[in-house]
Amino acid sequence: MSKLGLKIILLAALMIAIFAWAIFTQGPLAPVKVTSERIQTGNLDAEVFGVGLVEARRSYNISSVMTGRIKSLLVDQGDLVKTGQVLVELDPIDIDEKLAGSRLMAERSSYSIKVAEAQLIQAQSQGKTLSAAYKRYSELHAKGFVSQEMLDAKLNEKTSALAALEAAAATMAAAKRDYAKAQLDAVGMGNLRDQTRLTSPVDGIVTVKMLEQGVTVVPGQTVLQVIAPDDLWIKTRIEQKQSGLIRTGQKAGIVLRSHPQTSISGTVERIDFISDTVTEERIVNISAAGINASLGEYAEVTIKLPALENARFLSTAAVKRINQQDGVWVLQDGRAKFKPVRIGISTLDGRTQILDGVSDSDEVIVYSQQAIKADLKLKVVAEVARN
């Protein structure tokens, strides 16, 4: 073999070696570069983050209890109102006339009571007089000075007087009942008249106007909605996995969308008992004094949780969810293996509590050049480029 042929063969072998090295170290057959870490133990200053909406803690629907036409709509959306202020007036139709008639009937019944009282007094006086006369005639009859016929006549007069007394007492009682009924009728008509005026139950602001003047409303139909502007809170959605340590009274930081540079101090006021099964979230209501925001405005909420001491944790980036199972990829004999884990809280600085599933000696994959799958060859490096 000539020297030229030998050189060609050596050059070809070198090219093949370089090509093989490139394939197995840099090409598709090269191990995937990853970074790794092991379980750490320490204190976790946990915080829970959620996004919420500014809502009124209490809203009041101003509605009618009777059917009627809106005669006057005295306020508009955005108006400030006071407790007891008339907001809506319904057409009373003939209620005013019926109320006047009820009051006249009550007045007439009061006069009837006076007539009955006079009749009762007269009957009582006549009854006493005739009873005394009968007693005197009885004594005279016993002595033989008065005949039996005269005594019987006085007895009849006494009996008639007592009957008249009972009738007068019954008339008096009936007059009092009529007067009481007339008063109740007048009060009822007055209440009915009051119900044509819809008033505000609180000092607040009108947020919604549902109907306009001239429209006929039915019982229970909302005309206006009023809220107290100083009684707002943040209805916040928190992931179920992060809600276990939340308790009422915990402190929270609130950043309103309209004031992104300002944080407001708040307090966990209420935790809903029922979670959303679709979004896997739980509603937590955060109260704060002096919220200057519009209803429906978005707010970012951070709830401070109690610190966990001697907690085992990994970087949150290492925790993956595959087939509805939380787990991590670990390095075993240079290849990837998925291990299911049970996790606890996650902190906002990127740490997740590991309750079980990973030992202290496991080398856990944090970042990788590409998506990892089982038995993929891996190579641990100090840093990998991430998109």
Backbone hydrogen bonds, N-H to C=O, Kabsch-Sander energy under -0.5 kcal/mol:
donor,donor_aa,acceptor,acceptor_aa,energy
6,L,2,S,-2.0
7,K,3,K,-2.3
8,I,4,L,-2.0
9,I,5,G,-2.4
10,L,6,L,-2.6
11,L,7,K,-2.6
12,A,8,I,-2.5
13,A,9,I,-2.4
14,L,10,L,-2.3
15,M,11,L,-2.3
16,I,12,A,-2.5
17,A,13,A,-2.5
18,I,14,L,-2.7
19,F,15,M,-2.6
20,A,16,I,-2.9
21,W,17,A,-2.7
22,A,18,I,-2.2
23,I,19,F,-2.3
24,F,20,A,-2.4
25,T,21,W,-1.4
26,Q,22,A,-2.3
27,G,22,A,-2.1
29,L,23,I,-1.0
30,A,27,G,-1.7
32,V,377,K,-2.7
34,V,379,K,-2.8
35,T,367,Y,-2.4
37,E,364,V,-2.2
40,Q,313,F,-2.3
42,G,311,A,-2.2
44,L,308,L,-2.6
45,D,43,N,-0.6
46,A,44,L,-1.4
48,V,303,I,-2.5
50,G,301,V,-2.4
51,V,237,R,-0.7
52,G,299,A,-3.0
53,L,235,K,-1.8
54,V,297,E,-2.2
55,E,233,W,-2.9
57,R,231,D,-2.5
58,R,231,D,-0.6
60,Y,226,V,-3.0
61,N,59,S,-0.5
62,I,60,Y,-0.7
62,I,224,L,-3.2
63,S,61,N,-0.8
64,S,221,Q,-0.9
68,G,217,V,-1.8
70,I,215,V,-2.6
71,K,69,R,-0.7
71,K,89,E,-2.1
72,S,89,E,-2.2
74,L,72,S,-0.6
74,L,87,L,-2.2
75,V,87,L,-0.6
78,G,206,V,-3.6
79,D,76,D,-2.1
81,V,204,G,-2.7
84,G,200,S,-3.3
85,Q,82,K,-2.1
87,L,198,L,-3.5
88,V,198,L,-1.7
89,E,72,S,-2.8
90,L,196,T,-3.4
91,D,69,R,-2.8
95,I,92,P,-2.2
98,K,94,D,-2.2
99,L,95,I,-2.6
100,A,96,D,-2.3
101,G,97,E,-2.5
102,S,98,K,-2.3
103,R,99,L,-2.0
104,L,100,A,-2.1
105,M,101,G,-2.3
106,A,102,S,-2.1
107,E,103,R,-2.1
108,R,104,L,-2.7
109,S,105,M,-2.4
110,S,106,A,-1.6
111,Y,107,E,-1.5
112,S,108,R,-2.0
113,I,109,S,-1.7
114,K,110,S,-1.4
115,V,111,Y,-2.2
116,A,112,S,-2.5
117,E,113,I,-2.5
118,A,114,K,-2.0
119,Q,115,V,-2.4
120,L,116,A,-2.5
121,I,117,E,-2.3
122,Q,118,A,-2.4
123,A,119,Q,-2.5
124,Q,120,L,-2.6
125,S,121,I,-2.4
126,Q,122,Q,-2.6
127,G,123,A,-2.4
128,K,124,Q,-2.2
129,T,125,S,-2.3
130,L,126,Q,-2.6
131,S,127,G,-2.1
132,A,128,K,-2.1
133,A,129,T,-2.2
134,Y,130,L,-2.4
135,K,131,S,-1.9
136,R,132,A,-2.1
137,Y,133,A,-2.6
138,S,134,Y,-2.1
139,E,135,K,-1.8
140,L,136,R,-2.2
141,H,137,Y,-2.7
142,A,138,S,-2.0
143,K,139,E,-1.1
144,G,141,H,-1.1
145,F,140,L,-2.7
146,V,140,L,-0.7
151,L,147,S,-1.8
152,D,148,Q,-2.5
153,A,149,E,-1.9
154,K,150,M,-2.1
155,L,151,L,-2.1
156,N,152,D,-2.2
157,E,153,A,-2.1
158,K,154,K,-2.4
159,T,155,L,-2.6
160,S,156,N,-2.5
161,A,157,E,-2.1
162,L,158,K,-2.4
163,A,159,T,-2.2
164,A,160,S,-2.4
165,L,161,A,-2.0
166,E,162,L,-2.2
167,A,163,A,-2.4
168,A,164,A,-2.4
169,A,165,L,-2.3
170,A,166,E,-2.4
171,T,167,A,-2.6
172,M,168,A,-2.2
173,A,169,A,-2.3
174,A,170,A,-2.6
175,A,171,T,-2.4
176,K,172,M,-2.1
177,R,173,A,-2.3
178,D,174,A,-2.7
179,Y,175,A,-2.1
180,A,176,K,-2.5
181,K,177,R,-2.8
182,A,178,D,-2.4
183,Q,179,Y,-2.3
184,L,180,A,-2.5
185,D,181,K,-2.7
186,A,182,A,-2.2
187,V,183,Q,-2.7
188,G,184,L,-3.1
189,M,185,D,-2.6
190,G,186,A,-2.2
191,N,187,V,-2.9
192,L,188,G,-2.5
193,R,189,M,-2.2
194,D,190,G,-2.4
195,Q,191,N,-1.9
196,T,193,R,-1.3
197,R,194,D,-1.9
198,L,88,V,-2.9
198,L,196,T,-0.6
199,T,197,R,-0.5
200,S,85,Q,-1.7
204,G,81,V,-1.7
204,G,202,V,-0.7
205,I,227,I,-2.6
206,V,79,D,-2.5
207,T,205,I,-0.6
207,T,225,Q,-2.6
208,V,225,Q,-1.3
210,M,208,V,-0.5
210,M,223,V,-2.7
211,L,223,V,-1.0
214,G,70,I,-2.0
215,V,212,E,-1.6
217,V,68,G,-3.2
220,G,64,S,-3.3
221,Q,218,V,-2.2
223,V,62,I,-3.2
224,L,62,I,-1.4
225,Q,208,V,-2.1
226,V,60,Y,-2.7
227,I,205,I,-2.1
228,A,58,R,-0.7
231,D,228,A,-2.0
233,W,55,E,-2.5
234,I,286,I,-3.1
235,K,53,L,-2.9
235,K,233,W,-0.6
236,T,234,I,-1.0
236,T,284,V,-2.6
237,R,51,V,-1.8
238,I,236,T,-0.6
238,I,282,R,-2.7
240,Q,280,E,-2.3
242,Q,239,E,-1.6
243,S,239,E,-0.6
243,S,240,Q,-1.3
246,I,243,S,-1.1
249,G,268,V,-2.9
250,Q,247,R,-1.6
252,A,266,G,-2.2
253,G,302,T,-2.9
254,I,264,I,-2.7
255,V,300,E,-2.5
256,L,254,I,-0.5
257,R,298,Y,-2.3
259,H,256,L,-0.9
262,T,259,H,-1.7
264,I,254,I,-3.3
266,G,252,A,-3.1
267,T,287,S,-2.5
268,V,250,Q,-2.7
269,E,267,T,-0.6
269,E,285,N,-2.7
270,R,285,N,-1.5
272,D,283,I,-2.7
276,D,281,E,-3.2
277,T,275,S,-0.7
280,E,276,D,-1.4
281,E,276,D,-0.8
282,R,238,I,-3.1
284,V,236,T,-3.0
285,N,270,R,-3.0
286,I,234,I,-2.5
286,I,284,V,-0.5
287,S,267,T,-2.6
287,S,285,N,-0.5
288,A,232,L,-0.7
291,I,288,A,-0.6
292,N,290,G,-0.6
293,A,291,I,-0.9
296,G,54,V,-3.3
297,E,294,S,-1.8
299,A,52,G,-2.2
300,E,255,V,-2.8
301,V,50,G,-3.2
301,V,299,A,-0.5
302,T,253,G,-2.4
303,I,48,V,-3.1
304,K,251,K,-2.2
304,K,302,T,-0.5
305,L,46,A,-2.2
305,L,303,I,-0.5
308,L,44,L,-2.5
309,E,307,A,-0.5
311,A,42,G,-2.8
313,F,40,Q,-2.6
314,L,352,T,-2.1
316,T,350,G,-2.3
318,A,315,S,-1.8
319,V,315,S,-0.5
319,V,316,T,-1.1
320,K,318,A,-0.5
320,K,327,G,-3.3
322,I,320,K,-0.5
322,I,325,Q,-2.6
325,Q,322,I,-0.8
327,G,320,K,-2.6
328,V,339,K,-2.3
329,W,318,A,-0.5
330,V,328,V,-0.5
330,V,337,K,-3.1
331,L,363,E,-2.5
332,Q,330,V,-0.6
332,Q,335,R,-3.0
335,R,332,Q,-1.7
336,A,376,L,-1.5
337,K,330,V,-2.0
339,K,328,V,-3.1
341,V,326,D,-2.3
342,R,356,D,-2.4
343,I,341,V,-0.6
344,G,353,Q,-2.5
347,T,351,R,-3.3
350,G,347,T,-1.4
352,T,314,L,-2.9
353,Q,345,I,-3.1
354,I,312,R,-3.0
355,L,342,R,-3.0
355,L,353,Q,-0.6
356,D,342,R,-1.1
362,D,359,S,-1.1
364,V,37,E,-2.8
364,V,362,D,-0.8
365,I,329,W,-3.4
366,V,35,T,-3.0
367,Y,35,T,-0.6
369,Q,33,K,-1.7
375,D,336,A,-2.8
376,L,373,K,-1.7
378,L,334,G,-2.9
379,K,32,V,-2.6
381,V,34,V,-3.1
